[in-house]
Amino acid sequence: MGKQTGHRSLVYGYFLEYGKMRKGFLFGLIIIFTLVVETICLSQENSRVQISLFSSRDGLSDSRITVLFKDSRGYLWVGTANGLNRYDGYGFRKYAHRFRDTATIAGNCIRDIQEDSQGNLWILTDRGVCRKDINKEEFVHFFSAKENQKTNDTGVTHLLVTGSGEVWLSGLSGLQRFDKRENRFVKISGQGEHGDGRNRTGLNNTSFLCDTAGGFYVLSAGGEKVLAHYEVPEAGKIHFITPAFFTEKLIIGSEKGLFLYDPLDRETILLNIPGRENAKVTAFYPEKKRVWLAIDGAIYSLGPGQDFPQKRYTAPELQNTRITSVWRDRTGILWVGTGKGLVKICEKHSPFTLWPVVSSKERTRGAQVSAVLSQDTRIWAGTVGDGIYLLDRTTGKVLRHYYAEALDSMSRMTLKKVYCFLQDKRGLVWTGTENGLKVFNRRKNSFIPAGDYFGIKLPDTLPVFSMDTTFDGDIWFGSAGEVYRLAGNMQYLKKYTFQKKPASSDSLPGIYTICQTPDTRIWVGGDNFLGRIEPVFNEIIVLNDFPEEEMNIYRILGSSPDTLWVVTDKGLGMITVNPFSFTVFEDEALTNTSFYAGIMDRRKTIWLGSGNGLVRYNTGFGDFGAMKADFDGELHFNPGGQYVSPEGAVFFGGDGFVLGFHPDSLLKSSSFPKVVIESVRYLSGKDWNDAPVADKIIIRSENLNLLELAFKALDFTDPAGNRIMYMIRGDDDQWHIIPGTKKVYLTDLRNRT
């Protein structure tokens, strides 16, 4: 398969203070940087699944995964049987216990990881509980109420950190709660205020903690006290409890299967999975309206309208091993911990739709789509030599084929070759053909000459290669060396005639594109030709300063009065109007191909249709991206086959197809990835010094010469495609791209404001 492409940005801010300590001078520097995440995917399927396996060969401290947790900053924490790991999308950072070093993690066998309201991590190990503060690399050790310093295994089996920051433990030594004033765990009675279990406590606002004897505790909404304790002997050893989103009951996963439990009636119902009798649930991840489950080497989900879990994913990476943990992040990636390693399951839904257009004459060949127009639930597809196809946008079926329609006894025109479409402000569909300008007559359900439709005299026998409608509603259309202006009221027709470059040539250029810029100028381009019309002064200007001697211009995209983007057979070009300059870009994505179609979407991104695929150019950041398709055969786009609908959808026509997508759908999720500062170093004199990493970084130095900031973009879908850009407020007027090292070096700091 290919990749999926799109971009999104979000601004994060960090405040850095530095100055001379002795004089008490502090100088403020604010860095604001933005993240652009890009991935690329073309697929005929509705979705596809990518599965990756990370093991000790990829940097994990151990391949035997015990627990997974993603913190509020975006890091994925991976607990193993031999050490803790932090994954940032680029690699793993290991944390291991060192003998007699109380600043390291308490033990190497990680049993659970949770986060409190301050962003600190609480980690349950085989040698006790420890806490890692959000901005520190050291660990603080705590011991349970019954143990002493010499105890190797605390007997604690479950850890719970509530939303309010209360920390609870359960295990062989009973139930314990962390006392913040005494900075230690104290033993708590597990009977609870409603020990008989006959009172529903608002299940969605409570917390649950398993015990070691086939039961669980229910804690208050704030997590300060125990409300009840329930015993469920039918379930055996319980792995998890979560409220059921479809009923006022609890879902319990245990060593004996999946159960639905009613705490009021103490009724336990086994949720059978067809074909999986006595299935063991080994891991789960609850969402608001869905629960993800690990059952006998496969991943299941239980959602609305389902009576039992449905299998979602199975793969060799998940089989013949025990699944110990499941986590699904906001980008839709499912992380699975197994005895073989960390499994990443990424399901991508293709934002692209392909509508086949099969030739009516040769069923084995696709029609060459050279013009596209989307209108409500229909798509007009004009072809070269095969007329016009009207497609159903939802089903892709051909609703009507308009071909070789004789309009009078002389058969003076047909609809064989179609070059362009246009929908005017009244909703009428226009088309330019080899035999003139046509308008769709809804009453007759056919295309008729525009002159006949409006009862005016038009050059209906000339080929019409291009059309555009201007701000005032006028229709402009181009032919061989001529451009016509038809007033919106259909009462006025003006002709502008161009000579081909060079002026001594007798042949006239084909006008392939017409574009009006915000200053009302009309730009036209075509067969080795570029010109401009000044409607106010009725002036025609031919521009001869081409980057190359021979160049066909297929599309002009006007983004401003001063800058134009030009799609040529040599690549993408940019025109600066005053003073005039014409530049053609060079990029790996542009080599060994010719470009025929181009469109600019509402985000000012340019999409180019070439002879062998689709290319994207980001005008804001000045980079190209080639998208290779995995359709049956190459995607070959044709001149003129492009369209942007009023709602922003982009359409391209090619050999045997119409391709459509909405640029907004290329955004991979509704949540933006985090950008974090990994480290801060500064050069004071001749020595490098480390500064503590926090949202507010304070540096006090006698002589600050150089500042180094290392960033990470915590997006795991395609980490290699992540790019970070930064700007210094009040100092920069443009964004700076951070290189592949993801580090920024700032100098001359005294002069920065």
N, C-alpha and C positions, 0 to 999 in steps of 0.2 A: 504494500500500500504506500501511498505518498504521505504527505504531511498536511496539516491544516494551518492556514495562516490568518493572522489578524493582529491588531495591536491595541493596546490600551495603556493608559497612563494614570498615575496617581502621584501627587506631590506629598513628600514627607519633609519635615523640617528638623534640624538639629541645631542647637545653640552651643557655640564654643566660645569660652572666655579664656583669655590669656593676658598676661601683663607682667610688669616688673614688680616683684614681691616687695622690695624695700621701699619703693616710692608709692606703693599701693595703687598703681595705675592698672586698670583693667581695660582691655580692648575687646569689643564684641565682634564676632564674626558669625553670620548666619549662613549656613549652607542649605539650600533647598534643592533636592534632586528628584528626578522622576524616573519611573521604570517603564520600559517598553518590553512587553512579552510577545514573542512571535513564534508561531509554529505553523506548519503547512500541511493541508490534507485534501486530497481530491479522491473521492470514492463514489462508486455507484451504489454502494450499500448504505442502508440507513445508519448503521453503526459498525464499528469494528473494535476488537479488543486487542490490546497489546499487553503482554505479560513478560515481566522481567524478574530475574532472580539475583539477589545480592547475597554473597556469602563471605566467609573470611578471606577469600581471594580478592574481594573487592574492598577490603579494608575493615570489615566488621571484626570485633574482638573475638567473636565466636559465631558459628553458624547456627547454633541452637538458640532460637529466639524464645524468650519467655514472656515478654510484654511489650506493647507498643503504646506510645502516647505522643500526641502533637500539642505543643504548648501554644499559648496565646500569641507569641511572637512569630510562630510559623515553623519552628524547628520540630523535626520528628525525632523523638527519643526512642531508642531501641535497646531494650534490656535483654541480656543474654545469660546463658549459664556461666559465662566467664567475662563479666564486665558490662559497663554501660557505654552506649554510643549515641552521639548526636549527629543527625544527618541534615545537611543543608542543601541537598540537591547536587552538590559537587563532590562530596566525599564525607567520610565518617571521622568524627573526633572521638577518641577513646578516653574513658575514665576508668581507672582500675584502683583497687585497694592495694596500698603498700603497707607492709608490716610496720607497726608502731608509728604510723603517720596519720594522726587524727584529722588532718586537713583533706585527706583523700576519702573516697566513698567508703561506707561502712563495710560492705562486703561485695564480692564479685558476682554472686548469683542473685540476679535481680528478679524480685517477685511482683512488684507493682510500682507504678509511677503515677502521681497525681499532682495537680497544681492548685495552690491556694489563691485567694483573692488578690494578693500582692504580686503574683507572678512567680513566686518561689516554688521550686519543685520539692515534693516529698517522695522519698524513694524507700521502698521496703526491700531489704536484702536478707540473705540468710544469716547475717550477723548483726541485725538490728535495723533501726530506722534512722535515716539521715535527711537533712534538708540542704538543698543548694539554692542560695539566694540568687536573684535574677541577674545581678551585675557582678557576681563573684564566681571564681572558679573553685573556691574551697567549699568543703562540706562540713556541716555541723551535725554531730552525732547525738542521738537520743536513744535511751534504753527504756524498755517496757517496765511496767510497775513491778514485776516479779523477778526481774533478772538482775544480775550484777555484771561487773566489768569482765569477768572471766567466762561468761556464757557465750558459747560459739553460735548456738541457734536459739533465737528468741522464742520459738514456738508460735510466733505471730503469722497468720496465714492470709489475713485480709486487711487492706488499708482503705480508708475512705476520707476524702477531704470534701466537705460540703461547700456550697456556694458562698456561705458567709465566712469561710475560712476555718471552720472547726475541723480538727483532725481526730479520727477514731481508728482504733485497732481492734481486731478480734482474733482469737486463736485458742490455743490450749490453755492459756492463762486467763481466759475470759475476755470481757469487754473493757476497753480502756479509752480514755479521752485525754487529749493534750491540754494541760493546764498552762495557759500563757503566762500567768503571774509567776508560777513556780518553775516554768520552763522545763516541764517534764510530764510524762504520762502518769495518770492516776487511774486506779481501778474503779469501775462504775458498775452498779447493779444493772443487770440486763432485763429485769422483770418489766419495767416501764409503767407508765401511768395507766395504760389499758392492757394489762397483762393477760386478760381473758380473751383478747383479740376480737371482741364483739362490737367494736366501734370503728367505722370507717374514718380514716384520718385525713382525707383529701390526698389521695395517692399521688397525684401529679405534683404536689407541693412538698413531698417528703423525700427522704433519702433512705436507702436500704443498704444493709451491711450483712453479709453472710457470716454464719458461724461455722464451726467445724463438725457439727453433729446433725446436719440435715435440717437446719432452720435458718432464720434470719431475723434481724432487728429492723424496726421501723423508727426512724428518727424524726424529730420535729422539723418544721420548715426551715428554721434557722440552724438546725443541727446541734442545738445546745443540749438536748436531752433525748432520752429513749421514750418513745410512746408505747411500743409494744414489742413482744417477741413471739414469733410463730414457729411452730415445728411442722415440717412437711416430710414425714417419714417415707411417703410414697416416692419422693423425688431422689432420695439418697443425698449424696454430696452435691450441694448447689454451687454452680459456677457463677450465675448471675441472676438478678431480679430487675425487672423494669416494668413500669406501668404499661398496660395494653392501651393503645390509642383508640381502639374500637369498642371498648367496654370498660366498666369500672372494676377491672380485675388486674391481676399481675401475670406477666409472662415469666416463667421460671425455666432456666436451662440447667440441666444437671447431668450427672453421669448416667442417668437412666432415661434421658430423653427430654422432650420439650413439653411443658405443662402450662395450663391456664389455671390460675389459683384465685379463688374468691376468699379474701381474708374475713369477710363477714360470716359466711356459712362454712368456712374451712373446707370448701369443696375443691378437689383437685381433678382436672380433666387432662388426659394425655392427648396432645395434638399429634395424631398419626401422620407420618409422611409416607405416601404411597410407594411401595417397593422398598422401604427402609424401616423395617420393623426393629424396634429397640435401638434406634439410632442415637448415638451419643453426641450431645452438643458440647463442644470443647471450647468455643469462644464466641463472642457476640459483640456487636456494636449497635447501640440504640440511637435512632434518629427520631424526629418529632412524629413522623407518621410511617416509619419503617424500621424494622429490626434486621440487621445482618447477622447471619449465623454460620458457624463452621460446623458441619455435620459430616463425619466420616469421609474426610478428604475432599470435600467440595464446599462451595460457598452458596448459601441459600439466603433468600430474603422473604420476609413476611410483611405485607403491606395491606392497604385498604382493599376490601373486597375479596381477600384471600382467606380460605378456610384452613389452609395449611401452608407451610413454607414452600416456595418455589425455588428450584435449582437455578442459579444464575451463572456460576462459573465453575468449570472443572478443567484441570490441566495437569500434565505430568509433574509440575512443580509443587502441586498441592497433594499429590497422592503418595501412598507408601510412607507417610510421615504424620506426625501429630501436629495439628494446627492449634497453636496456643493463644493467639491474639489476632483481633481484627480491628482495623481503624479506617474510617472513611473521612477524608478531609473535604473542605469546601469546594475544591476544584473537581470533585468527583472521583478522585483516585482512591482505590481501595488497597490498603496495605494489609498484608497477611503475614503473621509470624509463624514459622514452621521449624521443624527440626532440621531442615535443609538450609534455611536462611530466610531472608526478608523477600517476600514476593510483592511486586508492584503490579496491580491490575488497573489499566487505564482504558476506559471505554470511551471512544471518540465517536460522536455523531457527526456525520458529514453535513456541512451546511450547503453543499452544492447539489443541485438537481439537474439531471440530464434528460432532455426530451428528445427522443430519436425522431428524425425526419427522414423517412424512407422514400426514395424516388418512386413515383407512380408508374414510371416507364420501366425501370430496372429494379425489381424488388430486392435484389442482392446488393444494391448500391445506395448509399445515402445521398440525399439531395444536398447540393451546395448552398447552404443558407448564407445569404449575403445581406439581409436586412431583417431586423427584429423590432417588434413593438409589443409591449405588454399592455393589455387593456382589461381591467377588472379581472375576471377569471379566465381570460383568453390570451393567447399569444399568436401574433401574426408573424409568420416566418416566410420572408420572400427569398426566392432562390434564383440561381443562375441557370436558366433554361428549363425550369420545371414549375413556373408559376408561383402562387402563394398558397401556403398551408395555414389553416386556422386550427390551432391546437387548444385542447382543454388543459388549462394550467394545473388542474388537480390530478387528472388521470393520465394526461399525455396523449389521449386519443385525438385523431384527426377529425375535426367537426365538419370541415369543408375544404375542398381543394379547388382553387380558382386558377384555371389554366386555359390558354388559347381561346379566350372568349371573343368571338366575332361580334363587333359592335355595329357593323352595317354590312350591306351587301358586298362591299369591296374588301371586307376583312382587312381594313387598313391598320389594325394594331392588335396585338395580343398581350398576354401577361407572362410571356415566357421568361424574360430577364427582368428581375426586379433589383434595384440598386439601393433604395432607401425608403424609410417610412417617416411619417410625421403625424402627430396628433395635435390639432390646433386648440385654441382656447374654447372653441365651441364643442369640442369632442369629436370633430370629424377626423377620419383617418385618411391621410394622403399617402400616395406612393409614387416614387419616381421609377420609371421603367425605360426600356430601350425605345419605346414608342410614345414617350411623353409623360405628362403629369396626369394622375388619376385620383379620383375621390371615391370612397366607398359609399354606395347608395343603399342605405338600410332597407328601404322599401322594396327595392328590386333585388337586394341581397347580391350585389355585384359591383365591380369597379367600373366606373365610366369616366370618360375624359373630363377633366376639371372644367374646361370651357363649356361643355354641354351641361354640366351640373349647375354652374352659376349663370349660364346664358351670356357668357362673354367670350371674346376672341382671345385664345391662348395658343402658343406654339406647341400644339399637342403631338406633333410628329417628331420633335427633337428628343434625343435621349436626355433623361434627367438623372444625374449621378448623385446629387446631394440636395438637402433641404434643411432649412432652419427657420424658426419663428422668432422674431425679435420682441423686444420689450413692449412695443406698441401694437403687437398683434399682426404685423405684416408677415407675409410668407416670402422667403427668399429661396430660390432654387437655381442650381448650377447645371450647365450643359457643357458643350464643347466650346470653350473660349468665351462663353457668355454667362452672365449672372442676371437673373430676373428678380425684380421686386414687385410683389403683388400686394396691394394695400389690403388691410384687414376688412374693409367694406367691399372688396372685390370690384372697385370702380376705377382702379388706377394700376397700370402696368408700366414699369420702367426697365430698360435693358442697358446693361453695362458690358462692353466688349473688351476682352483682353487679347493681346498678342503673346504668342508663345516666346519664351526665352530660348535663344537670343531673338532679338526683334526682327532679324532678317529671315527667320523661319516662316514658311508659308502655312504650316499646320497649326491648328489651335489646340491649346491644352485642355485636357479633361478636368473639369472642376469637381474634385472629389469631396471637398469639405467646405462648409460655410460656418462662420462663428462670429457672433457679435460680442464685443467686450463692453464693460460697464460704461465706457465713454462713448457708446453708440457707434463706434467704428465697426465695419464689416471686414473680416479677414477671410480670404479665400485661398485655398491651396489645391494642388492637383499634380498633373503629370509634369514633373520637373518645373514646378511653378509655384510662386507665392506672391500674393497681391493683397492690396488693401483698398477699400472703398470708403470715401468720406461722404456719407449721404448728405450732410449739411451743405457742403460745398460742391456736391456733385462731381467729385474728383476721383480719378482712378490712379493708383500708384502700383507699379510693378517693382518688386524687390529682387535684386539679382545677386546679393551677397550670400550665396549658399556655401555651407561648409565643404560640400563636394560638388563636383561639376554636374553629375547626374544624380538626382534625388527626387523621388516621388513622395508627395505629402498626402497622406490618407486621412488625417484627422488633426484639427486645431482645437485645443482646449484653452479657453480664456479664463484665467483665474483672477486677473486684475488688468487695469488699463496699461500697466507697465510691463507685465510678464505674460507670455504665452507658452504653452506646452504643445509640442508638435510631434505627432506620430508619423514617422517616415519609414521607408523601406530600409533605411540604414540604422534605425534605432529611434530612441526618444531624444527629441531636441528641445531646447529652450530658447525662446526669443526674448531679448530685452529690447523694448521699443525705443527708448530715448536715453543714450544714443543706440542706434540699431546694432544688434549683434545676434548671431545665430550659432548656437553651440549644440553639438550632438554628443551625448554621453557615451562613455565606454565603460563596460562592466562585463564580468564573466557571464552574467545572466543574459546579455545581449549578443553574445557571439554566436556565429554559425546559424543565424536565423534571420528572417525578415518579418517586419511588423506591418500588420494590415488594419488593425482595429484598436481603438483606445477609448477609454472613458474615464472621467474624474468623478468620484463619488462625493458624498456630502462631507466627508472627513478630509477632503483634498488629497486623497490617495488616488493614484493613477493606475488603472488596470489595462494591460496591453495584451492583445491577442496576436500571437505570432504563428509562424508556420509549423511550430512543434510544441505549442503549449501556452500557458498563461504566465505573465510576468507582472509583478506588483512593484510600483515605485512610490516610496513614501516621500512626499514633497517637504514635509516638516523636518525630516532627519536626513534626507538626501541619500537613500540607499535603495538598492534593488533586491528583489527576491524572486527566484524562478520557482515555479510550481510544476513538478512533473506529475502527470496523471497516470492512474492505473486503470483507465477504462480499456475496453477492448480496442487496442490500436492507439495511434497517436492522436492527440487533439490538434487539428489543423483549423485555424480560424481564418475567416475570409474578410476582405475589405468591406467596410460599411456595416458589418454585422455587430453593432453595439447599441445598447439602450440603457438608460437609467430611468426607472419608473418614478412617479411622484413620491412614493413612499420610500425611495432610496434603494430599491433592489436593482442589481446589475445583471444584464443579459448580454450574451455573446452568441453569434452564429458561426457555425463551422461546417465542415464536411460531414453531413449526416446528422447534425444535432443542433439543439439550442441549449446553452449552458446558463443557468441562473443561480444567483446567490444574493444574500443581503450582507453587506460588510459587517453590520452589527452582530450577525450570527457567528462571525468568526471569533468573537470574544469567547474565551473558553469557559468562563464562569461569571457569576454576578459578583463575586468577591475579588478584591484586588490583592495581589501578593504583597507581602511585607518586604521592605528594604531595611536591612539592619546594618549597623556599624559593627564589624567583626573586631577591629582593633584600632587603636590610635597610638601613634608614636610621634615624637617630636625630637628634632635635633637642636640641642642647646649647647652651643659651643662646638665641641667635637664629639659629643657623646649622644647616643640615641637613648631616649627614655620612653617608658610605657606610661600611658595615661589611662585611668579607669574608664571603662565604657559605660555610658549612661545616656539618657536623653539630653541631659545637660552636662557637657564635658568641660571641666575647669582645668586650665593649665596655667601654672604660675612659674615663670622662668625669667632669669636674668637676660638671656640672649636667645630668643627663639628664631632660628634660621629657617627651619623646614618642618612642615607638618605632613604626616602620612596618615591617610584614612583608608581603611580596607572595608569594602562593602560586600554584602551578599544579598541577592534577590531570592527570597524563599518561595520560588515557584518551581514545583517538581515535575510539571508536565513535560517540559522540554528545557532543562536547565542550560543546555548549550546555546539555546536561542535567546536567553535573557540578556538584555542590555540595560545598563544604567547610565543615566545622564544627570549632570549636576549643573547648577548655576549659583553663583554667589550674589546674593541680593545686594543691590546698590553698587555692584562692581562690574557685573557682566551684563551684556545685552543679548547673549545667545547661550544655548545649551552646549555643554562639553560632553562628549562621549567618553566614558571610562573604558580604558582598554581591557583586553582579555584578562589581565591580572586582577581586575576589579579593585585597583588601588588608585588613589588620587594624591598627588604631591602638590602642596601649596607653598609658594615662596613669596618673598617680598611682603610679608604679612603686616609690617608696620604701616605700609601705605594703603592697605585695604580698609574700606569703611563698610 
